[in-house]
Amino acid sequence: MVTFRRFAVTVAACAACLAGPRAISTTDDAELQLQLASLLFEETRFFEALDAYRHAIDAPDSALALRARIGFVRTALRVGLFQDAQREGTPLRTTAPQNAEALSTYADAIWSAG
């Protein structure tokens, strides 16, 4: 199972590298970045996960971008990047005011900033 995850992360990372630094142009690209970020987070590779979440935030699909933003904020809080968490967490309140997960993540980001 662990070998398969490493293989999947490697394949996803290679695909992300081939995509280059250009902006996410399709929902499929953003979905791939979000999956990569989730796998990296599970393997405690938090700084790499932050980069993948950051790319997925630019997704044209608002639901996908919301999931990526929540993941980014949680990961930033995990590694102590409180200002980044607050900056990315602030839009959660306005973009998803009825989403309990988004609101609790926003509250965590605000709380961490002091």
C-alpha positions as MATLAB code, in Angstrom:
seq = 'MVTFRRFAVTVAACAACLAGPRAISTTDDAELQLQLASLLFEETRFFEALDAYRHAIDAPDSALALRARIGFVRTALRVGLFQDAQREGTPLRTTAPQNAEALSTYADAIWSAG';
ca = [
       0.000    0.000    0.000;
       2.794    2.419    0.930;
       4.665    1.538   -2.272;
       1.572    2.291   -4.349;
       1.146    5.666   -2.632;
       4.757    6.562   -3.295;
       4.332    5.540   -6.912;
       1.145    7.604   -7.192;
       2.836   10.632   -5.624;
       5.794   10.251   -7.969;
       3.553   10.044  -11.034;
       1.504   13.013   -9.895;
       4.639   15.029   -9.142;
       6.040   14.256  -12.588;
       2.793   15.342  -14.187;
       2.831   18.539  -12.138;
       6.415   19.243  -13.187;
       5.511   18.734  -16.817;
       2.696   21.219  -16.384;
       5.313   23.770  -15.387;
       4.771   27.036  -13.569;
       1.905   28.180  -15.763;
      -1.475   28.761  -14.191;
      -3.961   25.954  -13.800;
      -6.034   26.090  -16.950;
      -8.421   23.203  -16.593;
     -10.370   21.535  -13.867;
      -8.491   18.281  -14.537;
      -5.153   19.990  -13.835;
      -6.495   21.443  -10.617;
      -7.970   18.103   -9.573;
      -4.586   16.468  -10.140;
      -2.891   19.140   -8.022;
      -5.469   18.649   -5.257;
      -4.962   14.884   -5.262;
      -1.196   15.357   -5.204;
      -1.499   17.787   -2.299;
      -3.664   15.354   -0.334;
      -1.188   12.521   -0.863;
       1.738   14.714    0.136;
      -0.134   15.864    3.248;
      -0.813   12.253    4.231;
       2.890   11.506    3.887;
       3.712   14.534    6.082;
       5.434   16.346    3.227;
       3.712   19.559    4.202;
       5.749   22.155    2.322;
       5.376   20.240   -0.933;
       1.666   19.889   -0.217;
       1.419   23.671    0.260;
       2.772   24.240   -3.252;
       0.297   21.798   -4.764;
      -2.610   23.321   -2.823;
      -1.498   26.791   -3.945;
      -1.681   25.687   -7.595;
      -5.091   24.085   -7.108;
      -6.537   27.260   -5.564;
      -6.446   28.833   -9.043;
      -8.930   26.251  -10.333;
     -11.773   27.466  -12.535;
     -14.165   25.227  -10.568;
     -15.177   27.082   -7.396;
     -15.903   23.916   -5.370;
     -12.474   22.524   -6.203;
     -10.817   25.845   -5.367;
     -12.652   25.889   -2.035;
     -11.357   22.411   -1.123;
      -7.843   23.472   -2.122;
      -8.033   26.661   -0.048;
      -9.209   24.710    3.011;
      -6.348   22.242    2.528;
      -3.850   25.067    2.135;
      -4.975   26.771    5.337;
      -4.899   23.547    7.361;
      -1.449   22.687    6.049;
      -0.128   26.204    6.697;
      -1.416   25.987   10.265;
       0.267   22.615   10.668;
       3.696   24.029    9.771;
       3.258   27.355   11.551;
       2.762   29.685    8.588;
       0.098   31.659   10.406;
       0.130   34.767    8.211;
      -0.271   32.656    5.066;
      -3.094   30.757    6.734;
      -4.851   33.989    7.653;
      -4.397   35.466    4.160;
      -5.834   32.397    2.435;
      -8.418   31.756    5.138;
     -10.059   35.164    5.011;
     -11.846   34.571    1.666;
     -13.401   31.377    3.068;
     -15.902   33.414    5.059;
     -17.212   35.256    2.005;
     -16.990   32.508   -0.623;
     -18.670   29.791    1.450;
     -20.667   31.368    4.287;
     -22.907   28.294    4.668;
     -20.076   25.706    4.625;
     -19.282   24.633    8.189;
     -15.860   23.239    7.263;
     -14.875   26.481    5.531;
     -16.069   28.589    8.459;
     -14.262   26.488   11.056;
     -11.074   26.613    8.975;
     -11.465   30.399    8.687;
     -11.911   30.619   12.464;
      -8.777   28.518   13.036;
      -6.801   30.814   10.742;
      -8.024   33.943   12.519;
      -7.388   32.410   15.918;
      -3.819   31.463   14.972;
      -3.024   35.018   13.946;
      -3.642   36.154   17.513;
];
